[in-house]
Amino acid sequence: MDSKRPEAEALAIRGERIIAVGSSKEIVALAGPDTEEIDLGGRTVIPGINDAHDHMQVFPVYYALAFKDPDPTWQDVKAALRVARTKAPKGTLINGDVGMKILDDDRATRAALDAIVPDQPVVLTPWTGHSALLNTAAMREFGIRADEPDPMGGRYLHSSDGTFNGWILDYAAFRFFPPVE
C-alpha cells in the first residue's frame, strides 16, 4: 500500500499482475479493445492473505486423548474419555484435539462430558483454536462460572433451556488460554 494513497478506486491487471492502481478515470484510460472491465459495485479488493498463525495452548500437566483420526466422531471421543478416566492420574486435566465433527455435533456438551468424566477436568480443543468444550470440573479448575457474561468478541454458548453448555468461543477463551510468558 502507498501511505500517500491508502485507497484507490480502480486497478489494472495484466495476466496475474497488477500493473496500475489509481482513479477510475486513470485506469479506464489504459483500457484497450480487448480489456475486460469488472464493476465491483463499491466493494474492496485486497491482495491474497496468508493467515499463518497458531493458537498456542499450554497446560502444565495433562493427559492427551488418543484418536485414530484427526477429526474424531462423538463416539470416538466418548471411547477415548472412558479410557482416559481409568488411566489419567487423579486431578490431571484430560485434553483432546478435535475437529469439525465435534464442533457440529449437538451431543458434544458439558453435560455429556460430565456423564463420562464427572470428577476430572476435561477440555476438548478444536483445531480452529477459537473455541473449547469444557466439563464442569474444567470450569471449576479455570474459574469459569455457569452464568459467565459474554465478553466483547466472545461467547459462552447456552442450551435451549438457558444453561451454559460448556462451549466457549473466541475471546471468551482468552481467559482460558492465558498468554505464555
C-alpha positions as CSV (number, residue, x, y, z in Angstrom):
1,M,0.0,0.0,0.0
2,D,1.0,3.5,-0.6
3,S,0.8,5.6,2.6
4,K,0.2,8.7,0.5
5,R,-2.7,7.0,-1.3
6,P,-4.2,4.4,1.1
7,E,-7.2,3.7,-1.1
8,A,-7.7,3.6,-4.9
9,E,-10.8,3.5,-7.0
10,A,-9.5,1.1,-9.6
11,L,-6.8,-1.2,-10.7
12,A,-5.5,-2.7,-13.9
13,I,-4.4,-6.3,-14.2
14,R,-2.4,-8.0,-17.0
15,G,-2.2,-11.7,-16.6
16,E,-1.6,-12.4,-13.0
17,R,0.0,-9.0,-12.1
18,I,-1.4,-5.7,-11.0
19,I,0.1,-3.2,-13.4
20,A,-1.6,0.1,-12.3
21,V,-3.6,1.5,-9.4
22,G,-5.4,4.8,-9.4
23,S,-8.6,6.6,-10.0
24,S,-11.3,5.1,-12.3
25,K,-10.5,7.8,-14.9
26,E,-6.8,6.9,-14.8
27,I,-7.3,3.2,-15.1
28,V,-10.1,3.4,-17.8
29,A,-7.6,5.5,-19.9
30,L,-5.3,2.3,-20.0
31,A,-8.1,0.1,-21.4
32,G,-7.7,-1.3,-24.9
33,P,-10.2,-3.1,-27.2
34,D,-9.7,-6.5,-25.5
35,T,-9.9,-5.1,-21.9
36,E,-12.5,-6.8,-19.7
37,E,-14.0,-4.3,-17.2
38,I,-15.4,-5.6,-14.0
39,D,-17.6,-3.2,-11.8
40,L,-17.4,-4.4,-8.2
41,G,-20.1,-2.1,-7.1
42,G,-18.1,-0.3,-4.5
43,R,-16.6,-3.5,-2.9
44,T,-13.0,-3.5,-1.8
45,V,-10.2,-5.6,-3.4
46,I,-7.3,-6.8,-1.3
47,P,-4.3,-8.9,-2.0
48,G,-4.5,-12.6,-1.1
49,I,-3.8,-13.2,2.6
50,N,-1.7,-15.9,4.0
51,D,-3.0,-16.2,7.6
52,A,-0.1,-18.1,9.1
53,H,-0.8,-18.0,12.8
54,D,-1.2,-20.5,15.6
55,H,-3.1,-20.6,18.9
56,M,-0.8,-22.0,21.5
57,Q,-2.4,-23.8,24.3
58,V,-0.3,-24.6,27.3
59,F,-1.5,-26.9,30.0
60,P,1.2,-27.6,32.6
61,V,0.3,-31.3,33.1
62,Y,-2.4,-33.1,31.1
63,Y,-3.4,-36.4,29.7
64,A,-3.8,-36.3,25.9
65,L,-6.7,-38.2,24.4
66,A,-5.6,-40.6,21.7
67,F,-7.7,-40.6,18.5
68,K,-7.2,-42.7,15.3
69,D,-8.4,-39.8,13.2
70,P,-7.6,-36.1,13.4
71,D,-11.4,-35.4,13.2
72,P,-12.9,-37.9,15.6
73,T,-16.6,-38.6,15.9
74,W,-18.5,-38.2,19.1
75,Q,-18.4,-42.0,19.5
76,D,-14.5,-41.8,19.2
77,V,-14.4,-39.0,21.8
78,K,-16.6,-40.9,24.3
79,A,-14.5,-44.1,23.9
80,A,-11.2,-42.2,24.4
81,L,-12.7,-40.5,27.5
82,R,-13.7,-43.8,29.0
83,V,-10.1,-45.0,28.7
84,A,-8.7,-41.7,30.0
85,R,-10.8,-41.7,33.2
86,T,-9.1,-45.0,34.2
87,K,-5.6,-44.1,33.0
88,A,-5.2,-40.4,33.7
89,P,-3.8,-39.6,37.2
90,K,-6.5,-38.1,39.5
91,G,-6.7,-34.4,39.2
92,T,-4.9,-34.3,35.8
93,L,-6.6,-32.4,33.1
94,I,-7.8,-34.5,30.2
95,N,-7.3,-32.8,26.8
96,G,-8.3,-33.8,23.3
97,D,-7.8,-32.1,20.0
98,V,-10.9,-32.5,17.9
99,G,-12.3,-31.2,14.6
100,M,-15.5,-30.2,12.8
101,K,-17.3,-33.4,13.6
102,I,-17.4,-32.4,17.3
103,L,-18.0,-28.7,16.5
104,D,-21.1,-29.7,14.6
105,D,-22.3,-32.4,16.9
106,D,-25.1,-31.3,19.3
107,R,-24.4,-34.2,21.6
108,A,-21.0,-32.7,22.5
109,T,-21.9,-30.7,25.6
110,R,-20.7,-30.1,29.2
111,A,-23.4,-32.4,30.5
112,A,-22.3,-35.2,28.1
113,L,-18.7,-34.8,29.3
114,D,-19.8,-34.8,32.9
115,A,-21.7,-38.0,32.4
116,I,-18.5,-39.7,31.2
117,V,-15.8,-38.0,33.4
118,P,-17.5,-36.1,36.3
119,D,-14.6,-35.7,38.6
120,Q,-11.6,-34.6,36.4
121,P,-11.3,-31.5,34.2
122,V,-11.9,-32.3,30.5
123,V,-11.2,-29.9,27.7
124,L,-11.8,-30.6,24.0
125,T,-10.0,-28.1,21.8
126,P,-11.0,-27.9,18.2
127,W,-8.2,-27.4,15.6
128,T,-9.5,-24.0,14.9
129,G,-8.1,-22.6,18.1
130,H,-11.1,-20.4,18.5
131,S,-13.2,-22.5,20.9
132,A,-13.2,-25.2,23.6
133,L,-15.6,-27.5,25.2
134,L,-15.3,-27.9,29.0
135,N,-16.9,-30.2,31.5
136,T,-17.9,-28.8,34.9
137,A,-14.7,-29.9,36.6
138,A,-12.7,-27.9,34.0
139,M,-15.0,-24.9,34.6
140,R,-14.1,-25.1,38.3
141,E,-10.4,-25.6,37.5
142,F,-10.3,-22.4,35.3
143,G,-12.7,-20.3,37.3
144,I,-15.5,-20.1,34.7
145,R,-19.0,-19.7,36.1
146,A,-22.1,-21.1,34.5
147,D,-23.6,-17.6,34.5
148,E,-20.5,-16.0,32.9
149,P,-21.4,-13.0,30.8
150,D,-20.2,-12.9,27.2
151,P,-17.0,-10.9,26.9
152,M,-16.6,-8.5,24.0
153,G,-15.7,-10.6,20.9
154,G,-16.6,-13.9,22.6
155,R,-19.4,-16.1,23.7
156,Y,-20.4,-18.7,26.2
157,L,-22.9,-20.9,24.5
158,H,-26.1,-22.0,26.2
159,S,-28.6,-24.8,25.6
160,S,-32.2,-24.0,24.7
161,D,-33.1,-24.1,28.5
162,G,-30.6,-21.3,29.1
163,T,-27.9,-23.4,30.9
164,F,-24.2,-23.0,29.9
165,N,-23.5,-26.0,27.6
166,G,-19.7,-25.9,28.1
167,W,-18.7,-24.3,24.7
168,I,-16.5,-21.1,24.9
169,L,-15.9,-19.2,21.7
170,D,-13.3,-16.7,20.5
171,Y,-12.4,-14.0,23.1
172,A,-14.2,-16.0,25.9
173,A,-11.3,-18.5,25.5
174,F,-8.6,-15.9,26.2
175,R,-9.0,-16.2,29.9
176,F,-8.9,-20.0,29.5
177,F,-5.8,-19.9,27.2
178,P,-3.6,-17.5,29.1
179,P,-0.7,-15.8,27.3
180,V,2.6,-17.6,27.5
181,E,5.3,-15.6,29.3
